[in-house]
């Protein structure tokens, strides 16, 4: 197996994760924002919504970092 072949497979997987993961993260952030707005001062609901927003942001950062890392590896090959 060639290294560039493996990198291409990983690139395809990360690209698929971007196509699916980022729109899902946006939908979850919208849902968490609505939950935060509708919490009515309930501390547990606010905490849950803020945690969901933070986790979505972390997921998007991980996906983008993986794409950047794969791009750097491809240019090095």
Secondary structure, DSSP 8 states (H G I E B T S, - for coil): --HHHHHHHHHHHHHHHHHHHHHHHHHHHHHHHHHHHTSTT-HHHHHHHHHHHHHHHHHHHHHHHHHHHHHHHHHH-
